[in-house]
Amino acid sequence: MPKPRKFRAEFRKNRSTRRRNGDLTRAVAADPDHASDMASSERISGKGELTRKRTVVIHDEPDRHNDPSAAGDGGSVPPIAGTTWRGRVMHVHGLDSFVRIEDGRTIRCTTRRLLRTLSTEQRHPIAAGDWVRIRDESGGGVIQSIEPRRNSLCRASRGRRHVLVANVDQVVIVGSAAMPDLKPALIDRLLVAAESAGIRPIICINKIDLVDTARLVPLAGVYARMGYTTVLCSAVTGVGLATLRHELAGRLTAIVGQSGVGKSSLLNALDPNLELRVAEVSRENEKGRHTTTTARLIPHTLGGSAGGSFVDTPGVRQFQLWEIVSAEVPAAFRDLRPLANLCRFPDCSHTHELDCAVKHAVADGLLDTRRWESCCHLAATAGADDPDAMGDHDSSEDYE
């Protein structure tokens, strides 16, 4: 048995209930000798029940799926109540998480109170794609611990970190050519988030059957020249689906984008057996109706290769970058990154300085003007509440 590990953990405020024990007087009157066993005072700091810091002991138990010695014949063993299992979170619904373990079962799990009450910057401790350890019990399971994440795509939500998806190989950023209109600034924000997290981004522009495709070629060319895989497709006509199917094969892919761009419709077109819920865009404001309400990890066999999955995420109407300072923004722009090293000043903001290689490239037509403006806007609003986090400060009309 491995030696237990100890560490100090800080819990959030109001972790303990504020309600008094209402029957304290009756308990003492019924059993006066029991009063000597009760606590006469409570410590706010130190080791009292109200303290916000505790010493947590972790007991590492062997994984009965991966440990051959756990079975008498050297093979796998059937689930046993109280056994710790390793699994992947398929989706989170409120306080419940649905975890798929290695034998193919999906177990509905609750989260232990320790994980729910730790003082963290996250809005929710668990996200789709997380690898967790669960204790299989009768009637369900309990998530005991969360393994360190390889990467995560996240945004800021009311001052806290909202993890959309974790441990993915790539992310498909979906935009729509019309209804709703294409928002290049939102694509730039998602690209910055993906680059900062070390996730490979793929740009997908859906609903090209509603517009003249020639209007989208300049914008798609800007991203393609930077090395991003850019796909123009339509879930209605099937254009571009073969390319998208090839990119999804054998990989864990997150599908993100504005509400109403047709993310679920694309997945239904790729795999008709999914039958994901879809809805029409509102004709009053041309916005989506949030048909997808939670991130859901769905295995697939696209391209004839097993092991691939995609995560259908809810549509975003605002995407505020999380913990990215102004100096880090140009490094997340592939087209600005090599030029920024040629500026005269190492802390150049690329807005007003002399001998700025980025501004010279814009003036010479070597750098897209909209991309430079987008970088300057993100750098100016990094770390603050941005009213243009939806990407409404520009439009695709610049590329007509």
C-alpha positions in Angstrom: 0.0 0.0 0.0 1.5 3.4 -1.0 2.3 5.8 1.8 -0.4 8.5 2.3 0.4 12.0 1.0 -0.5 15.1 3.0 -1.0 18.7 1.9 -2.6 21.9 3.2 -5.8 22.8 1.5 -7.7 26.1 1.7 -11.5 26.0 1.5 -13.9 28.7 0.3 -15.9 30.9 2.6 -19.1 29.7 4.2 -18.1 26.1 3.7 -19.7 25.2 7.1 -23.3 25.9 7.9 -24.1 28.9 10.0 -27.1 27.2 11.7 -26.7 26.5 15.5 -27.4 23.2 17.0 -31.0 23.9 18.1 -31.4 21.0 20.5 -28.2 21.7 22.5 -30.1 22.6 25.7 -32.4 19.6 25.5 -29.4 17.3 24.9 -27.6 18.6 28.1 -30.8 18.4 30.1 -31.4 14.8 29.1 -27.8 13.7 29.7 -25.9 16.1 32.0 -22.8 13.8 31.9 -22.6 14.2 28.1 -21.9 18.0 28.4 -18.3 17.3 29.5 -17.7 15.7 26.1 -18.9 18.7 24.1 -16.6 21.4 22.8 -16.7 24.4 25.1 -15.3 26.8 22.5 -14.7 27.0 18.7 -11.5 28.1 17.1 -11.7 30.2 13.9 -8.0 29.5 13.0 -5.9 26.5 13.6 -7.7 23.1 13.7 -11.2 24.1 14.6 -14.2 23.1 12.4 -14.6 26.7 11.1 -11.0 27.0 9.9 -10.6 27.5 6.2 -7.4 25.5 6.0 -7.1 21.8 6.7 -4.6 19.1 6.3 -5.9 16.6 3.7 -4.6 13.1 3.6 -4.5 11.3 0.2 -4.5 7.5 0.2 -3.3 6.3 -3.2 -5.1 3.0 -3.9 -4.0 0.6 -6.7 -6.1 0.8 -9.9 -7.7 -2.7 -10.1 -8.1 -2.2 -13.9 -4.4 -1.7 -14.5 -2.8 -3.7 -11.7 -2.6 -7.4 -12.7 -1.8 -8.4 -9.1 -5.2 -7.3 -8.1 -6.7 -10.3 -9.8 -5.9 -13.8 -8.9 -5.5 -15.1 -12.4 -3.6 -12.0 -13.7 -6.5 -10.7 -15.7 -9.1 -8.0 -15.2 -11.6 -8.2 -12.3 -15.3 -7.3 -12.1 -16.2 -4.0 -10.3 -16.3 -4.3 -6.5 -18.2 -1.8 -4.3 -15.7 0.6 -2.8 -13.0 0.0 -5.5 -11.3 3.1 -7.0 -11.6 3.3 -10.8 -10.1 5.6 -13.4 -12.5 7.2 -15.9 -13.1 10.2 -18.2 -15.9 12.7 -17.6 -18.4 12.6 -20.5 -20.5 15.6 -19.3 -21.4 17.5 -16.2 -25.0 18.1 -15.2 -25.3 20.3 -12.1 -23.7 18.4 -9.2 -23.7 15.1 -11.1 -21.0 14.0 -13.5 -21.2 11.1 -15.9 -17.9 9.2 -16.0 -17.0 6.5 -18.6 -14.6 3.9 -17.2 -12.3 1.6 -19.2 -14.8 -1.3 -19.3 -17.2 0.9 -21.3 -19.7 1.6 -18.5 -20.9 5.1 -17.8 -21.4 5.8 -14.1 -23.4 8.7 -12.7 -21.2 10.2 -10.0 -21.4 12.8 -7.3 -18.4 14.9 -6.3 -16.9 14.5 -2.8 -17.4 17.5 -0.6 -13.7 18.2 -0.3 -13.5 18.9 -4.1 -16.6 21.0 -4.1 -15.6 23.3 -1.3 -11.9 23.9 -2.0 -11.1 27.6 -2.5 -10.3 27.7 -6.2 -10.6 30.2 -9.0 -12.7 27.8 -11.0 -16.5 28.1 -11.4 -16.8 24.3 -11.3 -14.1 21.8 -10.3 -14.9 19.3 -13.0 -15.2 19.7 -16.8 -15.9 17.4 -19.7 -12.7 15.6 -20.7 -11.2 15.4 -17.2 -9.6 12.2 -16.1 -10.9 11.4 -12.6 -10.7 8.7 -9.9 -14.1 7.4 -8.7 -15.2 5.1 -6.0 -17.7 2.7 -7.4 -20.5 2.3 -4.9 -23.9 0.8 -4.9 -26.3 3.0 -6.9 -23.6 5.2 -8.4 -20.1 6.6 -7.8 -18.2 9.3 -6.0 -15.4 11.3 -7.7 -12.5 11.1 -5.3 -9.8 13.1 -7.2 -9.1 14.8 -10.5 -5.9 14.2 -12.4 -3.8 17.1 -13.6 -5.0 18.5 -16.9 -2.9 18.3 -20.0 -4.6 21.5 -21.3 -7.9 23.3 -21.0 -9.9 25.8 -23.0 -11.3 28.3 -20.6 -12.8 31.8 -20.4 -13.5 34.4 -17.7 -17.0 34.3 -16.3 -17.9 36.8 -13.6 -14.4 37.0 -12.3 -13.9 33.2 -12.2 -12.4 30.6 -14.5 -14.9 28.7 -16.6 -13.3 25.6 -18.2 -15.2 24.7 -21.3 -13.3 21.5 -22.0 -10.1 19.8 -20.8 -7.5 17.4 -22.2 -8.3 17.8 -25.9 -6.1 17.4 -29.0 -7.6 20.2 -31.1 -10.4 22.7 -31.2 -12.7 23.4 -34.1 -13.7 27.1 -34.1 -17.0 27.3 -35.9 -18.4 30.5 -37.4 -21.3 31.1 -39.7 -21.3 33.0 -42.9 -24.8 34.3 -42.2 -27.6 34.1 -39.5 -25.8 35.0 -37.3 -23.2 37.1 -39.1 -19.6 36.1 -39.1 -17.5 37.7 -36.3 -13.8 37.6 -37.1 -13.0 39.2 -33.7 -14.6 36.3 -31.8 -12.5 33.9 -33.9 -9.4 35.8 -33.0 -10.3 35.5 -29.3 -10.8 31.8 -29.5 -7.5 31.5 -31.4 -5.7 33.4 -28.7 -7.2 31.1 -26.0 -6.3 28.0 -28.0 -2.7 29.2 -28.7 -2.2 30.1 -25.0 -3.4 26.6 -23.9 -1.3 24.8 -26.5 -4.3 23.4 -28.4 -4.3 23.0 -32.1 -7.0 25.2 -33.6 -9.0 24.5 -36.8 -11.2 27.3 -38.3 -14.6 26.2 -39.8 -17.0 28.6 -41.5 -20.4 27.0 -41.8 -23.5 28.0 -43.7 -21.7 29.0 -46.9 -24.8 28.0 -48.8 -26.4 31.3 -47.6 -23.8 33.7 -49.1 -21.6 34.0 -52.1 -18.5 32.0 -51.3 -16.2 34.5 -53.0 -16.9 36.9 -50.1 -15.3 34.5 -47.6 -12.1 33.7 -49.6 -10.1 36.8 -48.4 -10.8 36.1 -44.8 -10.2 32.4 -45.1 -7.0 33.2 -47.0 -5.7 35.3 -44.1 -6.0 32.4 -41.7 -4.7 29.9 -44.1 -1.6 31.9 -44.8 -0.8 31.7 -41.0 -0.9 27.9 -41.2 -4.4 27.4 -39.7 -6.5 24.6 -41.3 -9.5 26.5 -42.6 -12.6 24.7 -43.9 -15.6 26.3 -45.7 -18.5 24.0 -45.3 -22.3 23.6 -45.2 -24.2 21.1 -43.1 -27.1 21.4 -45.6 -25.3 20.8 -48.9 -22.4 18.7 -47.5 -19.7 20.9 -48.9 -16.4 20.6 -46.9 -17.7 17.8 -44.7 -15.2 15.3 -46.1 -12.3 17.6 -45.1 -13.7 18.1 -41.7 -14.3 14.4 -41.2 -10.6 13.8 -42.0 -9.5 16.3 -39.5 -11.7 14.8 -36.7 -10.6 11.2 -37.3 -8.8 9.6 -34.4 -8.6 12.8 -32.3 -10.4 14.3 -29.3 -11.8 17.6 -30.7 -13.7 20.4 -29.0 -16.4 22.1 -31.1 -16.7 25.7 -30.0 -18.3 28.8 -31.4 -21.1 31.4 -31.2 -24.6 30.2 -30.4 -26.5 29.5 -33.6 -23.6 28.8 -36.0 -24.6 25.2 -36.4 -22.2 23.2 -34.3 -24.7 20.4 -33.5 -26.0 20.4 -37.1 -22.4 19.8 -38.4 -22.0 16.9 -36.1 -25.3 15.4 -37.1 -24.3 15.8 -40.7 -21.0 14.0 -40.0 -22.7 11.2 -38.0 -26.5 11.0 -38.6 -26.8 8.5 -35.7 -26.1 11.2 -33.1 -29.4 12.9 -33.5 -28.3 15.9 -31.5 -30.9 18.6 -30.7 -30.9 21.6 -33.1 -33.1 24.7 -33.4 -33.5 27.5 -35.9 -31.9 30.8 -35.3 -34.2 33.5 -34.0 -35.5 35.7 -36.9 -35.9 38.7 -34.6 -32.3 39.1 -33.5 -30.5 36.4 -35.6 -29.1 34.8 -32.4 -29.0 31.1 -31.4 -31.4 29.6 -28.8 -28.8 27.7 -26.7 -30.2 24.3 -27.7 -27.0 22.7 -26.3 -26.8 23.4 -22.6 -23.8 21.5 -21.4 -20.5 20.3 -22.9 -20.8 16.6 -23.9 -18.0 14.2 -24.9 -19.2 11.9 -27.7 -17.1 9.0 -29.0 -17.1 8.5 -32.8 -15.5 6.4 -35.5 -15.2 9.0 -38.3 -12.7 8.1 -41.0 -12.9 4.4 -40.0 -10.5 4.9 -37.0 -11.7 4.2 -33.4 -10.6 6.2 -30.4 -11.8 9.6 -31.7 -14.2 11.8 -29.8 -15.6 15.3 -30.0 -17.0 17.6 -27.4 -20.2 19.5 -28.4 -20.1 22.7 -26.3 -22.8 25.2 -25.6 -22.8 28.3 -27.8 -21.0 31.4 -26.4 -22.4 34.8 -26.6 -19.4 36.4 -24.8 -15.8 35.2 -24.6 -13.6 37.0 -22.2 -10.0 35.9 -22.1 -8.8 34.4 -18.8 -5.5 35.5 -17.2 -3.9 36.9 -20.3 -1.9 40.1 -19.8 -1.4 42.6 -22.5 2.3 41.6 -23.2 1.2 38.0 -24.0 -1.4 38.9 -26.6 1.0 39.5 -29.6 2.7 36.2 -28.9 -0.6 34.4 -29.5 -1.0 36.0 -33.0 1.0 33.9 -35.4 1.2 36.7 -38.0 2.4 39.3 -35.5 4.8 37.1 -33.5 7.8 37.1 -35.9 7.4 40.9 -36.6 7.2 41.8 -33.0 10.8 40.7 -32.5 12.0 43.3 -35.0 10.5 46.3 -33.2 12.9 48.9 -31.8 11.6 48.5 -28.2 11.2 45.1 -26.6 8.0 46.2 -24.8 6.5 47.8 -28.0 2.7 48.0 -27.9 2.5 48.3 -31.7 0.3 51.3 -31.4 2.3 54.6 -31.2 6.0 53.7 -30.9 8.6 54.7 -33.5 10.3 52.0 -35.6 7.5 49.5 -35.0 8.0 46.6 -37.4 4.3 45.6 -37.0 3.0 49.0 -38.0 5.5 49.1 -40.9 4.2 45.7 -42.1 0.6 47.0 -42.0 1.5 50.1 -44.0 3.3 48.0 -46.6 0.3 45.6 -46.9 2.3 42.6 -45.5 0.1 42.3 -42.5 -3.7 42.3 -42.4 -5.1 45.5 -41.0 -8.0 43.9 -39.2 -5.7 41.4 -37.4 -3.5 44.3 -36.2 -6.5 46.2 -34.9 -7.8 43.0 -33.2 -4.5 42.5 -31.5 -4.4 46.1 -30.3 -7.9 45.8 -29.0 -7.3 42.6 -27.1 -4.1 43.9 -25.6 -5.8 47.1 -24.4 -8.7 45.2 -22.7 -6.7 42.2 -21.4 -7.5 41.5 -17.7 -10.5 43.9 -17.7 -14.2 43.6 -18.5 -14.5 44.1 -22.2 -17.9 45.2 -23.6 -16.8 43.9 -27.0 -16.0 40.4 -25.8 -18.6 39.1 -28.2 -16.5 40.4 -31.1 -19.0 43.1 -32.2 -16.3 45.8 -32.7 -15.7 44.6 -36.3 -17.5 42.6 -38.9 -16.9 40.5 -42.0 -17.9 43.4 -44.2 -14.2 44.4 -44.4 -13.6 41.4 -46.6 -16.4 41.9 -49.2 
